[in-house]
Amino acid sequence: MSDIAATDYSIVEEEPPELLARNLRTASHLLASATAFFFLAFVFGYFYLRSLNNAGLWHPKSVSASQAYGAVVMALTVASAFLVRLGLFDHRRGRRPQWRVKGGAALAAGLAAIVLQIVEWTQIGFGPADGGYASIFYGWTAFQVLFAVGALFWLENILATSLRYGKIASGAPAPGEASGDPHRTAHDIRDPLSLVRAGLEAVSFYWAFLAGLAVLAWIILYLI
Amino acid sequence: MTAFRRLIGFNLLTAVVLGIGGWYLGWFIGHQITGKSLDFFGEIDQNDISIFLGYFMGVIAFLLGLGFGVYPWARMRGYPPSLREKETAGIGRYFTLCTDHKVVGIQYLWGIGLFFFVGGLNAMFIRAELLSPTNHIFPPGQYLTLVGMHGTMMMGMMTSGILGPFANYVVPLMIGARRMAFPRIEALTFWLLMAAGTILVTTILFGGFPTGWTGYEPLNDQANGGMDAYIAFFALVGISMTLLGLNLMATIITMRAPGLTWSRLPIFCWGVVSTAILMVLAAPVLVAVLSMAMLDRTGQTSFFIASAGGSPYLYENLFWIFGHPEVYILALPGFGIVLELLPVFSRKPLWGYRLAVAGLMGVTLLSWLVWQHHLFVSGINSDLRPFYMLSTELISIPTGFTFLCGLMTIWRGQLRFTVPMLFCLAWFFNFLIGGLSGVFLSDTPSDVTTHGSFFSMAHFHYTIMGGLVFTFFAAIYYWVPKMFGVELNELLGKIHFWLMFIAFNSTFGPLFAVGFLGQPRRVVSYPSHLQFLNDWVSVSAFVLGFSMLIFLANLVYCLVFARVPAPANPWASLSLEFQLPSPVPVHNFERVPVFTGDPYGYGEAAPPVGVPAPSPAGGMS
């Protein structure tokens, strides 16, 4: 087994920030692919159970989701993703205060979508036991909320870094701040603050992808 | 004082204590949700919500105890990104969150080995029970749980059997990288898997589960609390697989050293890429279908309840949309290892590199189009049968590419019958039988005859154990000297190989006959005229189990007692990892290497890979 007396960070510090930026971009695409296949199971389930209509209980007449709630949840998600995209454009042009405003608004819109989805569950008038459609509806929307929470946590991380170091020049934070290692003499990454852009690009893509899924969910669960 | 502080810091001990506490907290909250009761610990009535919440909160607390909460908490408060957690020296780093890919690889090797042993032990119990035509050791219900635990443990944990220890350890070295793309996620995949394995073992506390490794509905919905352990286990394995695949793909896509083009990528890395594609895309379907099953058991949904608008066939379809690619998730890394090792021990370049890559990617693609062959006897539309029969038969073509490339590589080579080479050669024999019987089973009429019998069981043991486990051992004998800097005993290795090879074939070969004679899987009793064959198989299985003990003795003896230092390049390999000293320095490369060719130029004048630092060690051919 390789044994180390102490980590020599002077050797590992030389990694250029472009590398982690590339990793984040690749990972966001792969994560989107995995997410697509996760929800593909619900799409498959929707059409499979609908075509079978076992015991005539696919979609009893009493089961009806609120069009208004569905549309507003979807619209808020799309608006949130759009705001992140606009924030990214601001960041690329060096307008960082504007990005923070749009990022905060996107976070608020995303959280509002989640809260409204929870409110819809309490007001909807049917339960998960009311047939195949009801099961798909509750399962799909529940996991959509879960994935949205994850994406918004990611967005919050980037926004928080941007806010904390808003007035500090790039590369200024003390080495080891993130991991809480006081013995570090240098950063893992040459310029960790430059990764705000990379992270923002990655989360912007993924959140836009989830917004696309929200539109698909709205079409399938509310319109068809 | 330092020792005490280490003891209460983020480590496995803290994680276990917090994990148990978290489990009871979840259990308590579950009872508050479903109805207050003070009888939390001696309860008789089944409470699935409590069990699931217990597992969920137990896993979260376990991960927090290992230190996985520190970084997200720092990031949430706006601290900048960082690559590594604090790395400690010595053995302690193997029992906590460590972001060194080599440490994670070794953690995987021991962790997977532990659960492989548990799964193997279950197999021994199964064969002990089948020594008699009527149940004599375990009641039928317990026998079913043993069968289910054996299958689920093996199919779940061994998905990462090669990628976990070897891809994590070797891929960054092979591609000239200093680390994996996402080191914390790499560590997370390992610890999630350990939590999952522990959860599966706890199924016996809740009465086990009767479904086997497939967890079929409607039995799944009707089973007792032990089924929750199956669902939680496989869902965690699915999450771990997805993240492992994502991390490996990101690493290979973005972190290759200069000059390492796709056409120069070591073939093992291609095996990893093809497996990772399946992991990233198929494992989420597993997580989704198990989430549905969990909701059916806890949230009153009816995804799989036909009388309430659902359908158990939905489960069967979704499970096999994951399940058949899963078979190739197990097989493809083995293909990669065989093709990687054959040139080294044949002293010839890999024959048909592009054909081999096409074979790997062809299997990856076709594995999505075959899942309904598992449902031939389930009442599917008969018009669908020819398509799935044909697509299943087609998959033998890209598999044949791999075979062809392997055989042509050893053709007229200067073969060295080392232990890893013997395991690779055994793969040809085993996988040939597994593959041919697979073609037979893909044919609808013959599948209808043999479905659910020991014939199909023999088939998949020839492909999975013959294909994966033999290559797993090839990889261990090949890379352990590099991983630990210590030689394994060659004689004990050869005894292990021959005993395992003979016992394996003596165990599973007769099961084809047993299946043809009508013995069904997962049934504790069988007709008395099949006892001789069953006894033969059981005794062979015990010898197979004994061969594993020889391996274990070899490993422990060489790593703990003998500790004979291994040369840096014991196999005279041209692959980059063997150009580094043993054990590998913590940061792998002080300067990034530059590739000028592929690593299979055996017999050529100049070594194909430039390794600038610190100094090449070991011999070159």
Interface residues (C-beta under 8 A of the other chain):
Chain A: M1 S2 D3 I4 A5 A6 T7 D8 I11 V12 E15 L19 L20 R22 N23 T26 A27 L30 L31 S33 A34 T35 F37 F38 F39 L40 A41 F42 F44 G45 Y48 L49 L52 N53 N54 A55 L57 W58 H59 G127 P128 A129 G131 G132 Y133 A134 S135 I136 Y138 G139 A142 F143 F153 E156 N157 A160 T161 S162 L163 R164 Y165 P173 G176 E177 A178 S179 G180 D181 H183 H187 D188 I189 P192 L193 L195 G199
Chain B: V70 Y71 P72 A74 R75 M76 R77 G78 Y79 P80 P81 S82 L83 R84 E85 K86 E87 A89 G90 K102 I106 R178 A181 F182 T242 L246 M249 A250 I253 T254 M255 V280 L281 A282 A283 P284 V285 V287 A288 V289 S291 M292 L295 D296 G299 Q300 T301 S302 F303 A306 S307 A308 G309 G310 S311 Y313 L314 N317 L318 I321 M483 F484 G485 P583 V584 P585 V586 H587 E590
